[in-house]
Every structure is written in C-alpha cells, then in structure tokens.
Amino acid sequence: MTHAIKDRPLRIASYNIRKARGLDGRRDPVRIIDVLNGLDADVIALQEADRRLGDRPAALPFDLIARATDFDLVPLAANDVSLGWHGNAMLVRRGVGVARYAQIDLPGAEPRGAITVTLDGGLTVVGVHLGLLRGSRRRQLQILADQSAQSDRTVVIGDMNEWSRRRGFEPLEGRFALHSPGRSFHAARPIAALDRVALGYGLTLHDAGVDEGALARRASDHLPIWADVARV
C-alpha cells in the first residue's frame, strides 16, 4: 500500500556519506547501509553518494541497495553508473509512491546541484549539498526558495555547509521554518550543525534528531539527521 503524508508523519532523513569512506579510512558500503537501515526513515537524501572522478561511479553498489534495504533509488542520475546528481541521491522506502522528480542546477564557485522528489500526496523533498562559500549558498537557497514558491509542502534537507546559527539562510525567511536537529559534524566530535532541514509553512515538525550511534560515528565524517514531518 502506498503511504501518503496525510496518513501519518513521514520520517525524512539526510546523510553525507563521504563516498562511503569512514573515519578509519576504509570505504565500507555495507557499514553505510547498516546506518541507513537504522534510521527507520521513509525518505533519505544522500550527499557525496558518488565518487568525484571520471563518470562519478556510485559509492554504494546498486545491487546492495536493492538486496540489503527496503529502499528504492530514485533515478536522478545522468548516466548509468552514478546514484545521483552532483553526488545528491534520494532513497524512498518501498510503498511510498513517487509522483515526479527532477534535477536542479545551482550557481556557485564550484559545480553544485540539488534534487527534488515529489511523493504521492504532494509532499516535495529537496536534497541539497550547498557550496563552501556563503555567497554561493545564498544564491543557491534563493533558487530553491523561488522554485518552491508554489508549494508550502516542501522539505529542503541536507548538508547546508553553514557554520553560523543565524547568518546565511536569509533567502528562506518568510517561506520556510529552519530547524537544526543537532550537531552533525565532525562525527568523531560533533561541534557544528551543518546538516539541517527547512519546512514549508504547510508542514509541521513532530520530532527531529541526530544518529549519534557508535556505527554512525565511524562510517562517515557527518552524522545522519532525521525529521518527522506532517501536514499542519
């Protein structure tokens, strides 16, 4: 049965997996999969899901996702070897219907992009990995806010790369409520809430948090975040 947001809160999660390379220096896709399965999420936005060089091959094998999780990969990649777009990928739990999806080009001093997935029932999830420069991040958020202007049931979630608690998010003001589930970076000693979630005003936050488990603290340099979201 397809779940819709009107039936219950959905758990939306985000995880910068650093191309599956853990703090021990090993690339371990199975470890990442174990962390993802432990989030109990309906939708997961991934960052750094693909390698940087060449055709940007996937950091998590396609067959491993299919075999070892209850998620389907939304087909957002521009080729047959990547999981996503500019390293951004989206996993949706089987049974949660997807109505449409798209890539979003973003401006900046470095190549960046975002992905957007609209679920059956009308909730849109935008996965982001914003730039390293605040000026670029502001321009990127402005584009995302403008593109979401027609819907108040949009979630923007991901690695926003902003160390400040207040500055840098001005384009979201008046359109989104910004939430920091907790400190997510660096995984070994979390000191910054780089991973955040912004909710359109047609949505409400029931709960949110950071996975601070022992496995998550080794699997990447970021900790995963999650947010339970429902209609107002």
C-alpha angles and dihedrals in degrees: 000000000000113000119218128197091245090066099056143333113290121221110230115190137183131200132177098208096186091226088303092294112140132205089266089063094248124126103227116169092176090060090052091049090052090054092048092050090051094058093073088214132160095207128020125192112204128201126197087018092147134049117256102230133075115346090351097246118209119272090210117051113243093227091051091056091048095045104037104035141049090233135106120211113236105231099240099134122112092219141028098261105051128079095214153344119299086345093306114124134170129215120195123193114248108261094036105105123225117213100183143337139196147178121245122206113218129198125233148110090286131037110277137163140173133213129220128200124183115202127211104276095042106274112140121204118197116196116205143181103185127206129272095244120073092221090056092046091053092052091047093050090048091057092047092048092049093049090050094049093104095057130052091190098077128124118201109194138164147072102335094177092217117137096185119090093215114013127079100036099083095121089063095054114116092011106057139028108228119216132186108203090195145291109322105167135099096023093208092052112005111214104148136053095220093149113070144159130223121197128203114235093256088068135069131205114234097178141337140186152151126259102237096169122138093254094050090050090061104033100070141352090256128061118226120252129205138191131193106219134186140161118281 
